[in-house]
Amino acid sequence: MASSFVDIVRIKLKAGNGGDGKVNFHREKFVQAGGPDGGDGGKGGDIVFVADPGMHTLLDFRFNRKFYAEPGMIGGPSRSNGKSGEDLIIKVPMGTVIRDMANDEIIADIQEPNVPRIVLHGGRGGWGNSHFANSIRQAPNFAKPGIKTEVFDVQLELKTIADVGLVGFPNVGKSTILSVLTAAKPKIANYHFTTLLPNLGVVKAHSDGFVLADIPGLIEGASEGAGLGYEFLRHVERTRLLLHVLDISGCEGRDPLSDLDIINNELDKYKELSKKPQIIVCNKMDLPEAEENLKRLKEKLEGTDTLIFPVSAATVQGFAPLVEECMRKLKELPEIESFEEDSAWEEFKTLSEEPFTVRRENEWFVVEGPVVDDLIYRINMDDDESMAFFERSLRRLGIIDALREAGATDGDSVRLGEVEFDFIN
């Protein structure tokens, strides 16, 4: 693969830790025993991804693999809060999928240009001791630490965003077709694997148009990793329509009908890509044997709804009806595919995974453990969204199932730290 093109990398991400709350007491001349006035810690910086239309490769991540956001600062005296950490902005090409390496879940699919996506939230700052004063405890000598964030190993995977993809064997003329239909200037030469990266161009038709991608040439066995094909099959995933280019002249000694079957077989093995809408483009119609092979191809596909367009990239003939048909089909097809994200990934992933215990204490079911302490720290009883997160967490962490196994039934009293509630199955 060309050294300038990188479409898959693994990196480490860490949002900023929350700053610790401050333990401090008011000091003033002639005031001997001032009250607690420790401020809250600052929030840690977020990890934010932004799709940059000017980027077309993940090369920048080859040598920089760690991305840690700035932590929040400790709270100050006089109830002053600590400074929040700066967010870390990470620019990636449009179409970059971020995947959690621990469980292969998709965290985010970064498609829209210049739209910030928060992938990891910074830790919340801890409360200063001013929060803990009451009529009984007038001089609390403690504060809460900030939330500490985890390091995540993620994979960035670039999946080209294009409406139409050119696929086929090496040297069938895909790059030349791209240059004919668009203003793109791909490297073109008469040898295999000239194209070592997906090239993109815009086809303009009337007042409309579409994005066309030249996908590097596939070979037999590409879906198992042969040649360069496996490296680039991922770039076909988002395309709405495939233009399957054949060297209909067979000038390199291959049978175009056999080529058609081989490439479709490879597409089928890789996430059944052969099921995508497909138009057959018979290139090199200006060469000998082309007419005879075109006749054979039409006989082979007779009775199917497959469309065939004979063209010649060398003489720039036959492309107008092809473009018109592409435009017609694209109006009927769904928009470019987005990959389903795990929307609850971060909120549960960052909770402690330490075990918890359930015990009976008189009429109470008491749940204890680091995960309980972590969860209680995060919730705000006066906020509906926070309480919804609390309920989801109880179920996902297995606490509801554990209470049920311990004998809890509807209406029983449950205590998690300082939180008390009635059990509802």
URLINMO-V946407 format. One record per backbone hydrogen bond with DSSP energy under -0.5 kcal/mol. NH is the residue of the N-H (numbers start at 1). CO is the residue of the C=O. Records with the same first field share a line. If there is no record, write none. Layout:
NH: CO, CO
//
This chain:
5: 2
6: 4
9: 156
11: 154
12: 65
13: 152
14: 67
16: 45
18: 147
19: 42
21: 144
22: 39
24: 22
26: 35
28: 31
31: 28
32: 30
34: 26
36: 138
37: 24
38: 24
39: 76
41: 126
42: 73
44: 123
45: 70
47: 120
48: 46, 88
49: 117
50: 90
51: 112
52: 50, 92
53: 51
55: 52
58: 6
61: 58
62: 59
65: 63
67: 12
69: 14
70: 86
72: 17
73: 83
75: 20
76: 80
79: 37
80: 77
82: 40
85: 43
88: 46
89: 87
90: 48, 88
91: 89
92: 50
94: 55
95: 110
96: 93, 110
97: 157
98: 108
99: 97, 155
100: 105
101: 153
103: 100
104: 100
107: 98, 105
108: 98
110: 96, 108
111: 109
114: 51
115: 112
116: 114
117: 49
119: 47, 117
120: 47
123: 16
126: 19
129: 22
130: 38
131: 128
132: 129
133: 130
134: 137
138: 136
144: 127
147: 124
152: 13
154: 11, 152
155: 99
156: 9
157: 97, 155
158: 7
159: 95, 157
160: 158
162: 160
163: 211
164: 211
165: 241
166: 213
167: 165, 243
170: 218
172: 169
177: 173
178: 174
179: 175
180: 176
181: 177
182: 178
191: 189
194: 191
196: 194
199: 214
201: 212
203: 201, 210
204: 202
205: 203, 208
208: 205
210: 203
212: 201
213: 164
214: 199
215: 166, 213
218: 168
222: 219
224: 221
225: 222
226: 221
229: 226
230: 226
231: 228
232: 228, 229
233: 229
235: 232
236: 233
237: 233, 234
239: 236
240: 163
241: 163
242: 277
243: 165
244: 242, 279
245: 167, 243
246: 281
248: 246, 283
250: 247
253: 250
256: 254
259: 255
260: 256
261: 257
262: 258
263: 259
264: 260
265: 261
266: 262
267: 263
268: 264
269: 265
270: 266
271: 269
272: 268
273: 267, 270
275: 272
276: 273
279: 242
280: 307
281: 244, 279
282: 280, 309
283: 246, 281
285: 311
287: 284
290: 287
293: 289
294: 290
295: 291
296: 292
297: 293
298: 294
299: 295
300: 296
301: 297
302: 299
304: 301
307: 278
309: 280
311: 282
312: 317
316: 312
317: 312
322: 318
323: 319
324: 320
325: 321
326: 322
327: 323
328: 324
329: 325
330: 326
331: 327
332: 328, 329
333: 329
337: 238
342: 106
343: 341
345: 342
348: 344
349: 345
350: 346
351: 348
357: 368
359: 366
361: 364
364: 361
365: 413
366: 359, 364
367: 365, 415
368: 357
372: 369
373: 369
374: 370
375: 371
376: 372
377: 373
378: 374, 375
379: 375, 376
381: 379
383: 380
384: 382
387: 383
388: 384
389: 385
390: 386
391: 387
392: 388
393: 389
394: 390
395: 391
396: 392
397: 393
398: 395
399: 394
400: 394
402: 398
403: 399
404: 400
405: 401
406: 402
407: 404
408: 403
411: 423
412: 409
413: 363
414: 421
415: 365
416: 419
417: 367, 415
419: 416
421: 414
423: 412
//
